[in-house]
Amino acid sequence: MEKATFGGGCFWCTEAMFQAIKGVQSVESGYSGGHTDKPGYREVCAGNTGHAEVVQIVFSPDEVSYSDLLRMHIASHDPTTLNKQGADTGTQYRSVIFTHNDAQADAAKAVIEEMAPLFNDPIVTEIAAFEASTRQRTTTRTTSTRMVNSGIASWLLTRKCGSSGKCLRNA
C-alpha cells in the first residue's frame, strides 16, 4: 500500500470522491502543511495555522496508479486559483500535493505539466514534501461517508472527468 495526500478545497467532497475509486483502501480528512501541532477545525478555518484541508489516501498501486489519483485530484477542483475553491477562501483551501517521496514529486510535476493545457489559466498547485497531518474529528468524517452513500462522489467524478473517466489515463 502507498499513501497520497492532496488538498483542493473543502475535504468533504474530495474525501467522498476518492472513497469511490477502485483500489483506494481508505481516505482520511485532516490538515497538513502548517506550523502548529494538532490543530482543530476552528483554528484551521481562522487561517492562522498555515494548514491546508487535505485527504490522505491509502491505495494499492496495483489497482490504481498514483498518477491517476493525481489526475483525479487536479480535475476535481480549480487548480488555477490561489487559496480559493468556489465560495471557500483562505490558505486552508489551497491546491496542494504533499508528496511522500521523490517519485511522487516527479509524478506530480509531470501530471501538472500534462494537464496544464486543459485550463485557461496557469496551474498554481503547490507541491511540497509531506511532513505530518492531523486527522479530522469523527463527526466531519461521517459527513463525507454520507456523501459517498448519497451518490455525490459519483456525480462529482462524472462532472469533472466525464462518464468515460477522460481525466484518467488508464480508465
Secondary structure, DSSP 8 states (H G I E B T S, - for coil): -EEEEEEES-HHHHHHHHHTSTTEEEEEEEEES-SSSS--HHHHHTT-S--EEEEEEEE-TTTS-HHHHHHHHHHTS-TTSTTEETTEESGGG-EEEEESSHHHHHHHHHHHHHHGGGSSS----EEEE---EEE--HHHHHHHHHHHHHTHHHHHHHHHHTTTTTT-TT-
